[in-house]
Amino acid sequence: MQRRTIARRALPTLVDRVVGYFSPAQGVRRQVAREMLVRAYEGASRADGWRVKRAGASPTADHAADAREVRVRARSLAQNVPNVVSAVGAVLAARVGQGIVPVWTDEGLAKRWREWVSHADYDGLLDFYGLQYKAERTRDVDGAVLIRKHIQRMGSTVPLKLQLLEIDFLDVERNGVLAGGREIIQGIEYDKRGQRTAYYLFDRHPGDTGMWTLGRSGSSKRVPAEEVIHHFDPLRAGQQDGFSRLAPIIPKVRDLHTYGDSELQRKQLESRMGVLAEMESSGGPPPLPSEAEGQQPGLMDLGELAGGGIVGLPPGMTNPTFIEPKAVPGFGDYMKGGWKEVAAGYGCPYELMTGDMTEVNFSSSRVRMNQFRSEVESEQWRVTVPRLCAPIARWWLAAADLVATVPAGASEPDWSTPKWSSPNPVQDVASDLSAIKGGLQSISETIRRRGYDPEAVYAELEKDLQRLSERGILPLLAALWGAQNPIDLVAQMEGGGTK
C-alpha cells in the first residue's frame, strides 16, 4: 500500500529542486501545483505498464488496421466452433426469426408486398425474409454487409431485386481526392459535406482467386450510394464501416480451444498404460534389443496391453505395477467459466450457447431471458429496422410506382418483430388477452407477434365460422365459449337470420 502511494506522488524534477534551493517558497508552490496534476482515476494510471494499441486512433484508422483480420477469424469461428455456431443461431432466431414483417396501412400495397416477397432475391435462392436472416447473420459475423438494388421488369410484380454482397466486394484500397471537394476513403466516396455519394465495388468476390479472367475486369466500379445499403452497426461517432460482433471473444475462444486441445493430447498420452516390474535373476536377464533393430538398448517392448483383458506376463517378470492415469482437477470448471465469459462477450445466454442447463431454474431463466429480450429488441429497433428494413421499404415503394401508381399519401410501413417463446405460454396468453381488453395492444399486433399474418388469420376464422354455422355446430361452440344466449349470438353473426 505504501509503494502504491509513493508511485502516485508527483516527484520533483531537477528544475524544481534548483528553484527550491534558491527560493524555498517558490519551490513549495511548484510542488503543490505538480501534485494537483496527479491522475484522479486509477484506470488512467500507467504504473501497471498497460499501453493501449493505437491510442487515440479514429474509427476509420482502427478499421483499416484490423477489420479484415478480425473478419476472417470470426468467419472461421462461426464455421468451426460448435458453441459459436449455436450462439449465432440463437441470437438470429430471436432477432429475425421467421421475419420482421411490414405492416401496411393500405391493403392494396400489402397485397402487392405479399406477391413480391418470393421474388425479392436477385440470386433466386431465398424470399425477402430469408434475405433478412442472411443479411443479419453476415453483419454479425463480418461486421457489415452490402445490399445492392436492381430494377428488373417482372410483369405485374414490383420490379425490385435485392442482391446481398459480402463486405469484401468493397474496394477498401481505393483512396484519393477528387474534383469538387469529393474524396474516396476506403472505397466510399464522400462529397464536400461528408455525405456518401458512391461505393466502389468489385464485380466479382476478391476471394475468387484465379477467376478474374472469366470475362471480369478485376477492378472496382463506381456504384451510386442510392443503389446500395451499407448495413452495419455504427457504435462510434464517425464510424464508416462495422466490426464483427465476434471481435471481443476471438482471443478467449482461441485460448479455450488451445487448452482443450492440450488436455486432449495429454489424455491420449495418459491412455497408454505403463508398467513397472522386476525381472527374476534365476531366469537370466532378457536379451537386449540391438541398435540394428531400431530400438534403444536397455529397453524392452512388451507389446500393447488389451483393455479389459487379462494379460499374461513374460517369463521372469514379477511384482508388476500399473501406472494409472489421473485426471487433472479444475479443467471442467475453467472451461465452463471461460464459455460463460464468451457468452457474455457475444451477448447470448450461456445456456443457449452451450445447451448446459445444469445451473438453471425457472426464476433465473426468466430473469436472464428478459434481459436478453431487452438487448435483442434494442438492436431490432436501433439497427435492423432503421438501417435495413426501412431503406428497403423506400426502394420498394419507388419500384412499385413504376408498375402501378402508388396511392396518394401512402406512407412507409410499421414493422412487426417476431414473437418470443416462453416457458409459461398460459400466462403469456392471459397477458395478451388482458392487454387487448385494456386497449393496450391490438388483436392484429398480437397475431403478428406470434408469427402469423392477421389478414390470413381473419379470413381463415371467417371461413371456419361459416362452415360451423352451416353445419349447426356454432351454437354449441358459442355455449362452450361462455355466451349467455348462443342462438342470438349466431343470429347476430348471420345478419339477423337463424337456421
C-alpha positions in Angstrom: 0.0 0.0 0.0 2.9 2.3 0.8 4.6 1.6 -2.6 1.4 2.4 -4.4 1.0 5.8 -2.6 4.6 6.7 -3.4 4.2 5.7 -7.0 1.3 8.1 -7.4 3.2 11.1 -5.9 4.4 13.8 -8.3 8.2 13.7 -7.7 10.1 17.0 -8.1 12.1 17.4 -11.2 15.7 18.8 -11.4 14.3 22.3 -12.1 12.0 22.1 -9.1 14.9 21.2 -6.9 17.1 24.1 -8.2 14.2 26.6 -7.8 13.6 25.2 -4.2 17.2 25.6 -3.4 17.2 29.3 -4.2 13.6 30.1 -3.3 12.0 27.5 -0.9 8.6 29.3 -1.0 8.5 29.1 -4.8 9.7 25.5 -4.7 6.8 24.6 -2.4 4.3 26.3 -4.7 5.7 24.4 -7.7 5.5 21.1 -5.8 1.8 21.8 -4.7 0.9 22.6 -8.3 2.6 19.4 -9.6 0.7 17.3 -7.0 -2.5 18.6 -8.5 -1.6 17.0 -11.8 -1.6 13.5 -10.3 -4.3 11.4 -12.1 -7.7 11.3 -10.3 -8.7 8.0 -12.0 -6.7 4.8 -11.1 -7.8 3.4 -14.5 -5.7 6.1 -16.2 -2.5 5.3 -14.3 0.3 3.9 -16.5 2.2 2.5 -13.5 0.8 -1.0 -14.4 2.5 -1.0 -17.8 -0.7 -1.1 -19.8 -0.3 0.7 -23.1 -3.4 0.7 -25.4 -2.6 0.0 -29.0 -3.1 2.9 -31.4 -4.4 5.2 -28.6 -6.5 8.0 -30.0 -6.9 6.4 -33.4 -10.0 7.2 -35.4 -12.6 4.5 -36.1 -11.5 4.6 -39.7 -7.9 4.0 -38.8 -8.8 1.1 -36.5 -11.0 -0.4 -39.2 -8.2 -0.1 -41.8 -5.7 -1.8 -39.5 -7.8 -4.7 -38.0 -11.1 -5.2 -39.8 -10.0 -7.8 -42.4 -8.1 -9.9 -39.9 -10.9 -9.8 -37.4 -13.4 -10.7 -40.2 -11.6 -13.8 -41.4 -11.0 -15.1 -37.9 -14.7 -14.5 -37.0 -15.8 -16.5 -40.1 -13.6 -19.3 -39.0 -15.1 -19.4 -35.5 -18.7 -19.2 -37.0 -17.8 -22.2 -39.3 -15.9 -24.5 -37.0 -16.7 -23.9 -33.3 -20.0 -25.6 -32.3 -20.7 -23.2 -29.4 -20.2 -20.2 -31.5 -22.4 -21.6 -34.3 -25.1 -22.2 -31.6 -24.8 -18.7 -30.2 -25.1 -17.1 -33.7 -28.2 -19.1 -34.5 -29.8 -18.3 -31.1 -29.3 -14.6 -31.4 -30.6 -14.5 -35.0 -33.6 -16.7 -34.1 -34.6 -14.1 -31.5 -33.8 -11.0 -33.6 -35.2 -12.1 -37.0 -36.9 -15.4 -36.5 -39.4 -16.0 -39.3 -39.0 -12.4 -40.4 -39.6 -8.8 -39.4 -42.9 -8.1 -41.2 -44.0 -4.8 -42.6 -47.5 -3.5 -41.6 -49.0 -1.5 -44.5 -51.9 0.8 -43.9 -53.1 0.4 -47.5 -54.5 -3.1 -48.2 -53.5 -2.8 -51.9 -49.9 -2.3 -51.0 -50.0 -5.1 -48.5 -51.3 -7.5 -51.2 -48.6 -6.4 -53.7 -45.9 -6.8 -51.0 -47.1 -10.4 -50.4 -46.8 -11.1 -54.1 -43.3 -9.7 -54.3 -41.8 -11.4 -51.2 -40.9 -14.6 -53.0 -39.3 -12.7 -55.9 -37.1 -10.4 -53.8 -33.8 -12.3 -54.1 -31.6 -11.4 -57.0 -29.9 -14.8 -56.9 -33.3 -16.5 -56.8 -32.5 -18.6 -53.7 -34.5 -17.0 -50.8 -37.5 -14.9 -50.2 -37.4 -11.5 -48.6 -37.4 -12.8 -45.1 -34.7 -15.3 -45.9 -32.6 -12.3 -47.1 -33.3 -10.6 -43.8 -31.8 -13.5 -41.9 -28.8 -13.8 -44.2 -28.1 -10.1 -44.1 -28.2 -10.0 -40.3 -26.1 -13.1 -40.0 -23.5 -11.6 -42.4 -23.5 -8.4 -40.4 -22.9 -10.2 -37.1 -20.1 -12.3 -38.4 -18.4 -10.0 -40.9 -19.3 -6.7 -39.3 -21.1 -5.3 -42.3 -23.0 -6.4 -45.5 -23.9 -4.6 -48.7 -27.4 -4.8 -50.3 -27.5 -3.7 -53.9 -30.7 -2.6 -55.6 -31.6 -4.0 -59.1 -34.6 -3.0 -61.1 -35.9 -5.8 -63.3 -39.2 -6.0 -65.1 -41.2 -8.9 -63.8 -44.7 -8.4 -65.3 -47.2 -7.1 -62.8 -44.9 -7.8 -59.8 -42.9 -5.0 -58.2 -39.6 -4.9 -60.3 -37.2 -4.8 -57.3 -34.4 -7.3 -56.8 -32.1 -7.3 -53.8 -28.5 -8.6 -54.1 -26.6 -9.4 -50.9 -22.8 -8.8 -51.2 -20.2 -9.6 -48.6 -18.2 -6.5 -47.5 -15.2 -8.0 -49.4 -16.7 -6.6 -52.6 -15.9 -3.1 -51.3 -12.6 -1.9 -52.7 -11.0 -0.6 -49.5 -7.7 0.0 -51.2 -9.2 2.8 -53.3 -8.5 6.2 -51.7 -8.0 9.7 -53.1 -9.1 13.2 -53.6 -11.5 14.1 -56.5 -12.6 17.3 -58.1 -15.3 19.4 -56.4 -14.1 18.7 -52.9 -15.0 15.0 -53.1 -12.8 12.3 -51.7 -12.6 8.5 -51.5 -11.9 6.8 -48.2 -11.5 3.0 -48.2 -13.8 2.6 -51.3 -16.5 5.0 -50.2 -16.9 8.3 -52.0 -17.9 11.4 -50.0 -19.0 14.9 -51.2 -17.6 18.1 -49.6 -20.3 17.9 -46.9 -19.2 14.4 -45.9 -22.3 12.7 -47.3 -21.8 9.3 -49.1 -22.2 9.6 -52.8 -20.9 6.3 -54.2 -19.3 2.9 -53.4 -16.5 1.3 -55.4 -17.4 -2.4 -55.7 -15.8 -5.3 -57.4 -17.8 -7.2 -60.0 -16.5 -10.5 -58.5 -15.5 -11.6 -55.0 -11.8 -10.9 -54.5 -11.5 -14.3 -52.9 -12.3 -16.0 -56.2 -8.6 -16.5 -56.9 -7.6 -17.3 -60.5 -11.1 -16.5 -61.8 -10.6 -12.8 -62.8 -10.1 -13.8 -66.4 -13.6 -15.2 -66.9 -15.0 -12.1 -68.6 -14.4 -9.9 -65.5 -12.1 -6.9 -65.2 -11.0 -7.4 -61.6 -11.2 -3.7 -60.9 -13.8 -1.9 -58.9 -16.6 0.2 -60.4 -18.4 3.2 -59.1 -22.0 2.5 -57.9 -24.2 5.4 -56.7 -24.9 5.4 -53.0 -28.7 5.4 -53.5 -28.3 1.9 -55.1 -26.5 0.4 -52.1 -27.4 -0.2 -48.4 -24.3 -0.4 -46.3 -25.7 -2.3 -43.3 -23.6 -2.2 -40.1 -23.8 -1.1 -36.5 -22.1 2.4 -36.1 -21.0 2.1 -32.5 -18.5 5.0 -32.7 -19.2 8.5 -33.9 -17.8 8.9 -37.4 -17.5 5.2 -38.0 -17.9 4.4 -41.7 -17.8 0.6 -41.5 -18.5 -2.1 -39.0 -16.6 -4.7 -36.9 -17.6 -8.3 -36.3 -19.8 -9.0 -33.3 -17.4 -11.8 -32.6 -14.4 -9.4 -32.2 -14.4 -9.3 -28.3 -14.5 -13.1 -28.0 -12.0 -14.2 -30.6 -8.9 -14.4 -28.2 -10.9 -16.2 -25.5 -12.4 -18.8 -27.8 -8.9 -19.4 -29.2 -7.5 -19.9 -25.7 -10.2 -22.3 -24.7 -9.7 -24.4 -27.8 -5.9 -24.4 -27.3 -6.4 -25.5 -23.7 -8.9 -28.1 -24.8 -6.6 -29.5 -27.5 -3.7 -29.6 -25.0 -5.8 -31.5 -22.5 -7.0 -34.0 -25.2 -3.4 -34.6 -26.2 -2.4 -35.2 -22.6 -5.3 -37.6 -22.1 -4.2 -39.5 -25.2 -0.7 -39.9 -23.8 -2.1 -41.0 -20.4 -4.3 -43.6 -22.0 -1.1 -45.5 -22.9 -0.9 -47.5 -19.7 2.6 -48.1 -18.4 4.0 -51.0 -16.4 6.9 -51.2 -14.0 8.1 -54.7 -13.0 11.1 -56.7 -11.7 12.8 -59.5 -13.6 13.8 -62.7 -11.7 17.6 -63.3 -11.7 17.2 -67.1 -11.8 15.7 -66.9 -15.3 18.6 -64.8 -16.5 18.2 -61.3 -17.9 16.1 -61.0 -21.1 18.0 -60.3 -24.3 18.6 -56.6 -25.0 17.5 -55.3 -28.4 20.3 -54.4 -30.7 20.7 -50.9 -32.2 20.4 -52.5 -35.6 16.7 -53.3 -34.8 16.0 -49.6 -34.4 15.3 -49.8 -30.6 17.0 -48.1 -27.8 19.4 -50.5 -25.9 18.2 -51.4 -22.4 14.5 -51.1 -23.1 12.1 -53.9 -23.9 8.8 -53.6 -25.8 6.2 -55.9 -24.2 3.6 -55.1 -26.9 0.1 -53.5 -26.4 -2.0 -54.2 -23.3 -5.5 -55.1 -24.2 -8.1 -53.0 -22.4 -10.4 -55.0 -20.1 -8.4 -58.2 -20.7 -6.1 -60.5 -18.6 -2.6 -60.3 -19.9 0.0 -62.9 -19.2 3.3 -61.6 -18.0 6.5 -62.6 -19.8 8.7 -65.2 -18.1 10.8 -63.9 -15.3 8.6 -60.7 -14.7 7.4 -60.3 -11.1 5.6 -57.6 -9.0 4.2 -55.6 -11.9 3.0 -52.0 -11.0 0.5 -50.5 -13.4 0.7 -46.7 -13.9 -2.8 -45.4 -13.8 -3.5 -42.0 -15.5 -5.3 -39.5 -13.3 -7.4 -36.5 -14.4 -6.1 -33.0 -13.8 -8.6 -31.2 -11.5 -10.2 -27.9 -12.5 -10.4 -28.5 -16.2 -14.3 -28.6 -16.3 -14.6 -25.5 -14.1 -12.2 -23.5 -16.2 -13.9 -24.4 -19.4 -17.4 -23.6 -18.1 -16.2 -20.2 -16.7 -14.5 -19.5 -20.0 -17.6 -20.2 -22.0 -19.6 -18.0 -19.7 -17.2 -15.2 -20.4 -17.5 -15.8 -24.2 -21.3 -15.9 -24.0 -21.3 -12.6 -22.1 -19.0 -11.1 -24.7 -21.2 -12.1 -27.6 -24.5 -11.2 -25.9 -26.0 -14.6 -25.8 -27.2 -16.5 -22.7 -24.7 -19.2 -21.7 -27.4 -21.9 -21.7 -28.4 -21.1 -25.3 -24.8 -21.1 -26.5 -23.8 -24.4 -24.8 -27.0 -26.3 -24.1 -25.9 -26.6 -20.4 -28.9 -26.3 -18.2 -27.4 -27.7 -15.0 -27.5 -24.4 -13.2 -30.9 -23.1 -14.5 -34.1 -22.8 -12.6 -37.4 -21.2 -13.6 -36.7 -17.8 -11.9 -33.1 -17.4 -13.1 -34.1 -18.4 -16.7 -36.8 -15.8 -16.8 -34.5 -13.1 -15.4 -31.8 -13.8 -18.0 -34.2 -14.2 -20.9 -35.9 -10.9 -20.0 -32.5 -9.2 -20.2 -31.7 -11.0 -23.4 -35.1 -9.9 -24.8 -34.4 -6.3 -24.0 -31.0 -6.4 -25.7 -32.4 -8.1 -28.8 -35.3 -5.6 -29.1 -32.9 -2.7 -28.6 -30.9 -3.9 -31.6 -34.0 -4.6 -33.7 -35.2 -1.0 -33.3 -31.8 0.7 -33.2 -30.1 -1.1 -36.1 -32.1 -3.7 -38.0 -35.4 -1.8 -38.7 -34.0 1.7 -39.4 -30.8 0.6 -41.3 -32.1 -2.5 -43.2 -35.9 -2.8 -43.3 -36.8 0.9 -43.7 -34.5 1.7 -46.7 -35.7 -1.5 -48.4 -39.3 -0.3 -47.9 -38.5 3.0 -49.5 -36.9 1.2 -52.5 -39.9 -1.0 -52.8 -42.4 1.9 -52.8 -40.4 3.6 -55.6 -40.2 0.4 -57.6 -43.9 -0.3 -57.1 -44.7 3.2 -58.5 -43.0 2.1 -61.8 -45.6 -0.6 -62.4 -48.8 0.9 -60.9 -49.3 4.3 -59.3 -48.9 4.2 -55.5 -51.9 5.7 -53.7 -51.5 9.3 -52.8 -50.4 9.8 -49.2 -49.2 6.2 -48.9 -46.7 6.0 -46.1 -43.9 3.7 -45.2 -45.0 0.7 -43.1 -44.5 -0.1 -39.5 -42.7 -3.2 -38.7 -43.7 -6.2 -36.5 -40.9 -8.2 -34.9 -41.2 -12.0 -34.3 -42.8 -13.5 -31.3 -40.9 -14.6 -28.2 -41.2 -18.2 -27.0 -42.0 -18.6 -23.3 -41.6 -21.3 -20.7 -45.1 -20.4 -19.5 -47.4 -19.9 -22.5 -50.6 -19.9 -20.4 -49.6 -16.8 -18.6 -48.5 -15.2 -21.9 -51.9 -15.8 -23.5 -53.7 -14.4 -20.4 -51.4 -11.4 -20.5 -52.1 -10.8 -24.2 -55.8 -11.0 -23.6 -55.6 -8.6 -20.8 -53.7 -6.1 -22.9 -56.2 -6.4 -25.7 -59.2 -5.9 -23.3 -57.4 -2.9 -21.8 -56.8 -1.3 -25.2 -53.0 -1.5 -24.8 -52.5 -3.9 -27.8 -54.4 -4.7 -30.9 -55.5 -8.1 -32.0 -53.6 -7.8 -35.2 -50.4 -6.8 -33.5 -50.8 -9.8 -31.1 -51.2 -12.1 -34.1 -48.2 -10.6 -35.9 -46.0 -11.1 -32.8 -46.9 -14.8 -32.9 -45.6 -15.0 -36.4 -48.8 -15.0 -38.4 -50.5 -12.7 -41.0 -53.6 -11.1 -39.4 -55.4 -11.0 -42.7 -54.8 -14.7 -43.3 -56.0 -15.5 -39.8 -59.2 -13.4 -40.1 -60.0 -14.9 -43.5 -59.5 -18.4 -42.1 -61.6 -17.7 -39.0 -64.4 -16.3 -41.2 -64.4 -19.5 -43.3 -64.3 -21.7 -40.2 -67.2 -19.8 -38.5 -69.2 -20.0 -41.7 -68.7 -23.8 -42.0 -69.6 -24.3 -38.3 -72.7 -22.3 -38.8 -73.8 -24.2 -41.9 -73.4 -27.5 -40.1 -75.2 -26.3 -36.9 -72.1 -26.6 -34.7 -71.6 -22.9 -34.0 -74.3 -22.7 -31.2 -72.7 -25.5 -29.3 -69.2 -23.8 -29.5 -70.7 -20.5 -28.6 -72.2 -22.1 -25.5 -68.8 -23.6 -24.7 -67.2 -20.2 -25.1 -69.5 -18.8 -22.4 -72.1 -17.0 -24.5 -75.3 -16.5 -22.4 -77.6 -16.8 -25.4 -75.8 -18.8 -28.2 -78.7 -18.7 -30.6 -78.9 -14.9 -30.5 -75.2 -14.7 -30.9 -75.3 -16.8 -34.0 -78.2 -14.8 -35.4 -76.3 -11.6 -35.0 -73.3 -13.1 -36.8 -75.5 -14.2 -39.7 -77.1 -10.8 -40.1 -80.3 -11.4 -38.1 -81.3 -14.8 -39.7 -81.5 -18.1 -37.8 -81.0 -21.6 -39.0 
